[in-house]
């Protein structure tokens, strides 16, 4: 659980004095730091908290005071608080993900089928009719601007667009199967 073992179990370093100091601090303080961790985050996470706490102590062994217990408890508290913040963030993200997936949205396979039907219906239109629909629906142009792009008058463009919409609607209603169109 929190027994350090021989100093050789620590990372290989040239500074045997620092390694021996950390081993002594661990042997003396680990039970109290572990008890603190159990009180604040439970036995399941206590081993991770103590491991992170002593990893910080190892990286910062030159600033660990004597006696080390206060510094280690503060470090353990920071580790526990950091874990709590991370857990809250994960819960918030999970909540956001749950909100973005609403039950009233169609399933992905239904969206794919519908998209295929619309693309097939667009392919059934003439080049000019398809252009009229795409200029207004996908490019967001108003009739006058779309007419300028199409190289025709606004009145001619409106007629072309009306024909394109009617043909697209007719093609889509022909391809809809009875189980998808509850009419």
Secondary structure by P-SEA (a helix, b strand, c coil): cccccccccccccccaaaaaaaaaaaaccaaaaaaaaaacccccaaaaaaaaaaaaaaaacccccccaaaaaaaaaaaaaaaaaaaaaaaaaaaaaaaaacccccccaaaaaaaaaaaaaaaaaccaaaaaaaaacccccccaaaaaaaacccaaaaaaaaaaaaaaaaaaaaaacccccccc
